[in-house]
Amino acid sequence: MKHTPISPAWRPMRARRGGARRSQGILSGMAFNLCLFLLPIAAATALVVIARDQLYAYEYSESGARAIATRVARLNGQLIQLDFDRQNQWDDLVALEIQANDADAARGFLLSGGGMLPRRSANVLNGARDATDRELEVAAMQFLNPGTRQRYQDLIARDRQAPQSDAAIGDVQDFDLLARATLDAPENDALQFLLTGYAIGLGGDLSPRMQRGAAALLDASRREDYPQDFGAEVINMLSASMPLDAYRERASVEDADLRAAFQASIVAAEAGRVRTLLDEIGAMSEATSRRGAAALITHGRSLRDLPRLRLLAQAAGDRAAAAAKRLPRDGRLLQAASGELTMNQDLMSALIVAALALAGLVLVVLGKLTQGALQAWHSWRDENDDSYASELVELGGGPTSSWRPL
């Protein structure tokens, strides 16, 4: 028996589509790998741009301030060690601040009562959402022990009669003494000398807020918990605005005017950055106090943290001063200040590339899933279709033989 070979026209269509499917598989695989390569690079670029250009804006708003104040109050609540004795421990914290004559921190713990007291008492304070800080303070005083309440009222009365001084950190005579000491002992810390020079106007006119900022910064630098990295950035900025080597060269001349030498050594562009720094810290001092601003500075890890610390002071006030004094320097307080991301061209480009790469990955995966489902459907349909068998023929032994199905 002789069989005739089946022409390509008789073969199933799936055999002829195999080459096209292989080409599509190669292209989709290349697209998937390209998107998989671009996505992490674009995402990393976006993070670098955000960190490099400091694109988070920490601006004050009423709604944001309430949220930040609530977060800071809850952070103060973490100072309570025994949950069953929250009210007495809260009272003890207030009493400790009264004993230390720190009216700002004591008031901060009173204002944080909604996050520190037991639930029933906290609900009373949190129930009045539109209450002012003064109204919250008066309401919280009712939960103090009578003795603590009386001492608190006495402390507040004394503080109002003799508020903490925000006077300048030095005068012309102080500057002259520090200038000679800097020339005689160049290895000494020059922070107070540089800040005093700015305070008396040798680096440009300072507003009252900047004066308060200089005083708070000097107070912070004298604390044991003053962060070294932050302090190094501050002294580098000040030294860049008034290079000490250039100053010593001018001031070492016989009969040199020490103040004129300071002014002549000022770098105007860098001095503007210093005034901005002092203004940020001064805003913290205005929102809390000189002592509160100094305590907040100790939670900064770099100069980039100053806008967040300023927002904390403006939004949470004395709550932030109390938290800054008692909480560990582990970054928790900084995280309470939430900023708003602003966009620039570099960030927009990186986000667009990341979005396109992610969309490409999703499309390739969906395409593969769809293709697999279709192939499964065609295979199932072909297995249940006998049309191919009826088209196969066998050639008989002679020219007169007829065609018949196999």
N, C-alpha and C positions, 0 to 999 in steps of 0.2 A: 504494500500500500504506500502510495507516495503522498506527502503533505506539502502543500504550497506554503511558503513563508508569509506571515501576515504583514502587510504593508504598514508603514507608520500611521496611515489614516485609520487603521483598525485598532490602534493601541489606545488604552485609556488616557483621558486628558490629563490626569494627575502626573503621568510619567513625563509628559511634555512640559508641564509647569515647574518641574524640579529645578531647572537652571535659573529661572526668574526668581524663585523663592530663595535660592542660595545667594543671589545678588542682593536681594532685599535684606537678607539676614546680615550680610557683611556691612551694608550701609547703616542699618539700625544699630549694629554693634559699635561701629565707629562713632556714631552720634552719641550713643550712651556713654562711651568712654570719654569723649570730649566734654560732655556736660558734667560727668563725674569729676573730671580734672578741673574744670573752671569753677564749679560751685564753691569748694573750700577756699580757693584762692581769692575769689571775689568777696566771700564772707570775711576772711582774714584782713583783706584790704579795707573793708568797711570799718572793722574794729580799729585798725591802725589809724585811719582818718579821724575817727571819733576821738581817740586818745590824743592824737597829735594836735588837732585843731580845737580841742576842748569844746565840743559842740553841744554839751549839755548846758542849758541856761537855767540858773537857779534864781528865778524872779519871784517876788512876793505876790501872793494873791490871797483874798479872804478865804476862799474855799480850801486852797492848799494849806493855808496857815492852820485851819482847824484840824485837818488831817495830820499835819506834822505835830501839832501840840498833843493830840491824842496818842500818837506813837511814842513821843517822848515821855508822856505820863505812864504809859505801859512799860517803858524801859525802866523808869524809876520803880515801878512795881516789882521788877526783878530783884531789887535790893531786899525785898522781904524774904526771909529765910524760912519761916514757919508759917504755913498757910492758915493754921487754926488760930494764930495770934496776930493777925495782920494789923488790927487797929492799934494794939499796944506797940508793935514794932514801928509803925508809922509815927506814932506819938514820940517814940524814942529818937527817931531820926530828926524830927523837928526840934526836940529838946537839945540834941547834940549841936545843931546849927545855932540855936539860941545861945548855948554856952560858948560857942566860938565867935559870937557877935557877928554872925554872917546872916543878916536879915534877908538878903537875896535868895540864898539857898533855902532858908527856912520857909520863906514865902513860896518858893518853887515846889517844895514838898506839899504844902497846903493845896496849891493849884493842881498838883498831880494826884489829889485824893481819889479822883475817879478811876485811876489805874492802879491805886495802891491799897485802898480800903477793902473790907469785905464786900461781897456783892450787894447786900441790902443797902449799906451806906453809900457805896459807889453809885448805885442806881439813883439815889437822891441827888447826887452832884451832877450826874450825866443827864438827868432828866431835862434840865433847863439848857437847851442847845444854844439859845441866843443870849445866855447870861454873860456879862462882862467878867473880866478877871477879878475885879473888885468884889462883885457879887459872889463869885465862886469862893473867893478867900473868906468872906464873911460866913458863907454857908459851911465851909470846911472847918472853920474855927469851932463850930458847935460840937464836932466830934473829938476835939482835943480834951485831954484831962484838964480839970479846972486850973491846977497849978501851971501846967504848960501853956494854957491859953493866956493866963495873966502875964507870964514872963514874955510871951510872944508879943502881946500888946505893948508892953513896956519897951521891948526892943524896937518895934516899929516906930513908936513915938520918939525914941532917942535918935533913930536913924533919920527921921524926917527933920528933926531939929539940927542935927549935925551930919549931913550927908557926906558920903565918901568923896574926897577931893579928887577932881579931875585936872588939877593944875599941871602946867608944863613940867617936863622932867628936868629942866635945868635952865640957867640964865647965862649971860655972857661970861661971868666970872667962872662958873662951872665949866664952860667950854674951854676957857684958857687953861685951867688946871688939867683937864683931860687931854688937851692938845699937847702940852708939855710932857705929860706922862706917856703919850703915844710916841713922841719923838725919843724919849729916854729909854723906853722899853718896847720896841716894836713887836715883841712876841706876845704882848698882852692882848686880850680880847678887845677889839675896837668897836664893838656894837654900841656901847653907851656913848662913846665919843661921836660916832657917826649920827646916831639918833639925836644927840644934843645939838649937833651942828644943824640938822634939819629943823629941830624944834625952835631954834632962834632965827630961822629964816635964811640960813646961808645956802640952802639948796633950793630956794624958791619959797614963795609964800605958802604957808600951811593954813588950812581952814581949822576952825575949832575941832571939827570931827577928826581931822588928821592929827591934831595935837593929842587928842584922847587916844587915838590909835597908837601913836608912838609911846605913850605912857603905858598902855596895856601890853604892848609888845615887850617893852623893857621889863615889866613885872613878870611876864611869862618866862623870859630868858633866865630869870633868877630862881625859878622853881626847879626842884629836883626832877620832876617828870617832864621837863621841857624836851621835846623830841629832837634828837640830834640831826636827823636828816632835814627836818624842817628848818632848824636853826642854821644848818650849813647853807641852805638855799637863800635864807634871809641875808646872811652875811655876805654871800657871793653877790647878791643883787645890790646891796649897799656899797660894797667895794667896787663894783662895776660902775656905779654912779659917781663915786668919788675915789679914784684909784689912790691907794695909800702911798704907793711909791712916788707918784707924781706930787702928792701933797708933801711928803717928807723932803723931797728935793727942793720945793719952793720954800718950805718953812724952815729949812736948815740954814738959809742965808742969814747972815748977821742982821739984826734989827728987823727981821721979817715980820710982817703983820700976819698973825696966825689965822685970823678970820678971812683976810683977803686971800691967803694961800688956799684955804678951804674952798672959797667961792671960785677961784681961778681953776681949781682942779675938777669942778663939777662937769659931768657929761650930761648935757641937757636931756637927751632922749632917755637915758637910763634913770635920770632923776624923776622923770615923769612916771616911770614904772614904780618907783619907790613911793611917790605920793599916792598912786592908786592903791598900793598895798596898805599904806597907813589909813587911807579912806575906808577900805574894807574892814579893817580891824576897828576903826573908829565907829563904824555903823554897828558892829557887834557890841561895843561899849555903850552906845546910846540905847540899844534895845535891852540891855541887861544892866551892866555896871562895869567899871574898870576891872574889878576883881573877877566878875563873871566872864568877861572877854578873855582875860588871862587864862582862866581855867579852860575855856573852850579851845584856845590855841593849842593846849597840850594834847588835844585829840587829833591835831592835824599831822598827816604824814608827809605832806609836801605842800607847796604853795598853791597847787591846784585844788586843795581841799578848802581854801579860804571862802570861796563863794558858797559852799555848802554850809560851812560853819556860820557865815553871816546870815543865811536863810534860817538856820536853826534858831539863832538868837532873835531874829525879827518875828518868827512865827511862834516860837514856844516861850520866849522871854525868860522869866526866872525859872521855869521848868527846866530849860536847857542849862541854866547856870547850876542848878542842883544836880542834874544828871552829869554835867561835865566834872563836877567836883567828886562825885562818889562812884561813877561807873568806871570799870577798867578801860584802858586805852586799847581796845581790840577792834575798833571800827564799827561797833554796833551803833554808836551815836551818829556817826556820819551817814549810815544807811537810812536813818530816819528822815533825812532830807532828800526828797525826790525831785529831780530836775526834768526839764522838758527838752527833748532832742530837737535841735535845729539842723537844717539841711544846707549843704554847700554843693558845688558842682562835682567835686571828687567823690563825695559820699553818694550823691545821686547816681553817678556813673557806676560805682561799685554795686549799688543795690539793684540797678537795672540788669547788670550782667548776672548777678546772683539769681534774680528772679527768672531771667531767660533760661539759665542753666537748670534751675529747678523745674521750670515748665517743660524743658526738653526731656528731662529724666522721666517726668510723669507721663508725657506723651509716648515715649518709647515703651515704657512698661505697659501702658494701656494698649498700645498697638500690638505688642507681643501677646498679651492676654487675649485680645480679640482674635489675632491670627491663630493662636492655639485652639481657641474655641471653634473657629470655622473649620480648621483642619480636622478636629475631632468629629464635627458634624458631617463633613464630607466622607470621612472614613466610615462612619457608621452607616451613612446612606449607601455607599458603594458596596459594603458587605451585604446589604439586603437587596441589592439590585442585580438580576440575572440577565440583563439585556446583552452583556458582553458574550455570554455563552451561546446565545442564539445566532450571533454573527460569525462564529467560527465555522469553517466549512472544510470538507474533505474531498479531495479529487479522486474519482474512481479510476478503474484500470483502463478504460478505453475512451476514445474520443466521443463516444456516444453516451458515456456515463453522465448521470445527472449530479447536480450539487445537492448535498444534504448536510444538515447540521451534524456536528460531532456529538 
